[in-house]
Amino acid sequence: MAAIASLCVFCGSQTGRDPAHAAAARELGTALAERGITLIYGAGGIGLMGVLADAVLAGGGKVVGVIPEKLESLEVAHRGLTEIVVTEDMLRRKRIMIDRSDGFVILPGGFGTLDEFFEVLTWRQLGLHDKPVVVLDGAGYWAPLLGLLDHLSAEGFAPQASPGLATVVRSTDALFRALEAA
């Protein structure tokens, strides 16, 4: 695979209960800036999204936010981004994020993060993209989901999600090693 110039990170608009989630987002953001990798994300100025974007910007990196009009009108958009793209809906938002990214990272999040994760996972399964999908699960947040994915596979309803479709890592360093190996 060619060098990663941009990474799409899907994560929550909340920070969650465990401070390790915000620490992981901050560490990832700092690492993206240090490596000159542009962050593509959902444009939020709140939750893990805000922590991540702030860390990239603080490190002098570039951040592209993609947000639907509805969410922008609710004033959840980060106002200090390098670029902001406003879309008519969530479907167009995901399409732009997928098209503009060289790979995907999944941090803790809620329903939106799950939707985005399953979208890129399904597209990869169908051959609509061949970009790496990496779940950064340092604090074990995704363990129940990963167990469900194993169950789907064991029951014959899905291919094994890892390592074929997605890679699970526990640290930012392991994340970049996984991306380099992709």
C-alpha positions as CSV (number, residue, x, y, z in Angstrom):
1,M,0.0,0.0,0.0
2,A,1.1,3.6,-0.7
3,A,2.0,5.8,2.2
4,I,-0.9,7.0,4.3
5,A,-1.5,10.7,3.7
6,S,-4.9,10.9,5.3
7,L,-6.7,8.9,7.9
8,C,-10.4,8.9,8.7
9,V,-11.1,8.4,12.4
10,F,-14.5,7.5,13.6
11,C,-15.2,8.2,17.2
12,G,-17.7,9.5,19.7
13,S,-19.3,12.9,20.2
14,Q,-19.0,12.2,23.9
15,T,-15.8,11.4,25.9
16,G,-17.3,8.5,27.7
17,R,-16.7,7.5,31.3
18,D,-13.2,6.2,31.1
19,P,-10.5,8.9,30.8
20,A,-8.4,6.4,28.8
21,H,-10.6,7.1,25.8
22,A,-9.8,10.8,25.7
23,A,-6.1,10.0,26.3
24,A,-6.1,7.6,23.4
25,A,-7.7,10.2,21.1
26,R,-5.2,12.9,22.2
27,E,-2.3,10.5,21.7
28,L,-3.5,9.6,18.2
29,G,-4.1,13.2,17.2
30,T,-0.5,14.1,18.3
31,A,0.9,11.2,16.4
32,L,-1.0,12.1,13.2
33,A,0.4,15.7,13.4
34,E,3.9,14.4,14.0
35,R,3.7,12.1,10.9
36,G,2.1,14.8,8.7
37,I,-1.1,12.7,8.2
38,T,-4.2,14.7,7.6
39,L,-7.1,13.8,9.9
40,I,-10.5,13.3,8.2
41,Y,-13.3,13.1,10.7
42,G,-16.9,14.1,11.5
43,A,-16.1,17.8,12.2
44,G,-17.3,17.7,15.8
45,G,-15.8,20.1,18.3
46,I,-17.2,18.0,21.2
47,G,-16.4,14.6,22.8
48,L,-13.6,12.4,21.5
49,M,-13.9,14.1,18.1
50,G,-13.0,17.5,19.6
51,V,-10.1,16.0,21.7
52,L,-8.7,14.3,18.6
53,A,-9.0,17.4,16.3
54,D,-7.6,19.7,19.0
55,A,-4.5,17.4,19.4
56,V,-3.9,17.4,15.6
57,L,-4.2,21.1,15.4
58,A,-2.1,21.7,18.5
59,G,0.7,19.7,16.8
60,G,0.5,21.8,13.6
61,G,-1.4,19.1,11.6
62,K,-4.2,19.4,9.1
63,V,-7.8,18.5,9.9
64,V,-10.7,18.1,7.5
65,G,-14.1,17.9,9.1
66,V,-17.1,16.6,7.2
67,I,-20.5,17.4,8.7
68,P,-24.2,17.3,7.6
69,E,-26.1,20.6,7.5
70,K,-28.4,19.5,10.4
71,L,-25.5,19.0,12.8
72,E,-23.7,22.1,11.7
73,S,-26.9,24.1,12.4
74,L,-26.9,22.6,16.0
75,E,-23.5,24.3,16.4
76,V,-21.5,21.1,17.2
77,A,-19.0,21.8,14.4
78,H,-15.4,22.6,15.4
79,R,-14.7,26.1,14.2
80,G,-10.9,25.9,14.0
81,L,-10.4,23.3,11.3
82,T,-8.2,23.4,8.3
83,E,-11.2,22.6,6.1
84,I,-14.8,21.9,6.7
85,V,-17.1,20.2,4.3
86,V,-20.9,20.6,4.8
87,T,-23.0,17.9,3.3
88,E,-26.8,17.5,2.8
89,D,-27.0,14.3,4.8
90,M,-25.2,11.6,6.7
91,L,-24.9,9.3,3.6
92,R,-23.0,11.9,1.6
93,R,-20.9,12.7,4.7
94,K,-19.7,9.0,4.9
95,R,-19.1,8.9,1.2
96,I,-16.8,11.9,1.3
97,M,-15.0,10.7,4.3
98,I,-14.4,7.3,2.7
99,D,-13.3,8.8,-0.6
100,R,-10.8,11.2,0.9
101,S,-9.1,8.8,3.3
102,D,-6.3,6.3,2.8
103,G,-7.5,4.2,5.8
104,F,-9.8,4.1,8.8
105,V,-9.3,4.1,12.6
106,I,-12.1,3.2,15.0
107,L,-12.0,4.7,18.5
108,P,-14.7,4.4,21.2
109,G,-18.1,5.8,20.2
110,G,-21.8,5.2,20.0
111,F,-24.3,4.4,17.3
112,G,-22.8,6.7,14.8
113,T,-19.3,5.2,15.2
114,L,-20.8,1.7,14.9
115,D,-22.6,2.8,11.7
116,E,-19.4,4.2,10.2
117,F,-17.4,1.1,11.3
118,F,-19.9,-1.3,9.7
119,E,-20.1,0.8,6.6
120,V,-16.3,0.7,5.9
121,L,-16.1,-3.0,7.0
122,T,-19.0,-4.0,4.6
123,W,-17.5,-2.0,1.7
124,R,-14.2,-3.7,2.3
125,Q,-15.9,-7.1,2.3
126,L,-17.6,-6.3,-1.0
127,G,-14.4,-5.0,-2.6
128,L,-15.6,-1.4,-2.8
129,H,-12.4,-0.3,-1.2
130,D,-9.2,-2.0,-0.1
131,K,-8.1,0.5,2.6
132,P,-7.0,-0.7,6.0
133,V,-9.6,-0.6,8.8
134,V,-8.0,-0.6,12.3
135,V,-9.8,-0.8,15.6
136,L,-7.8,1.0,18.3
137,D,-8.9,-0.8,21.5
138,G,-6.4,0.1,24.2
139,A,-8.8,0.1,27.1
140,G,-10.9,-2.9,25.9
141,Y,-14.0,-0.8,25.0
142,W,-14.7,-2.8,21.9
143,A,-14.3,-6.3,23.5
144,P,-18.0,-7.1,23.4
145,L,-18.3,-6.0,19.8
146,L,-15.2,-8.1,18.8
147,G,-16.8,-11.1,20.5
148,L,-20.0,-10.5,18.5
149,L,-18.0,-10.4,15.3
150,D,-16.3,-13.7,16.2
151,H,-19.8,-15.1,16.9
152,L,-21.1,-14.0,13.5
153,S,-18.2,-15.7,11.9
154,A,-18.5,-18.9,13.9
155,E,-22.2,-19.1,13.0
156,G,-21.4,-18.7,9.3
157,F,-23.0,-15.3,8.8
158,A,-19.8,-13.3,8.3
159,P,-16.2,-13.8,7.3
160,Q,-13.8,-13.5,10.2
161,A,-13.4,-9.7,10.7
162,S,-9.9,-9.8,12.0
163,P,-7.3,-9.7,10.5
164,G,-8.9,-10.1,7.0
165,L,-11.3,-7.1,7.1
166,A,-10.2,-5.3,10.2
167,T,-7.2,-5.3,12.5
168,V,-7.4,-4.8,16.2
169,V,-4.6,-3.1,18.0
170,R,-4.0,-1.9,21.6
171,S,-1.7,1.1,21.1
172,T,-1.0,4.0,18.8
173,D,2.4,2.5,17.9
174,A,0.7,-0.8,17.0
175,L,-1.8,1.2,14.9
176,F,0.9,2.7,12.7
177,R,2.7,-0.7,12.4
178,A,-0.6,-2.2,11.2
179,L,-1.1,0.6,8.7
180,E,2.5,0.2,7.4
181,A,1.9,-3.6,7.0
182,A,-1.4,-3.1,5.1
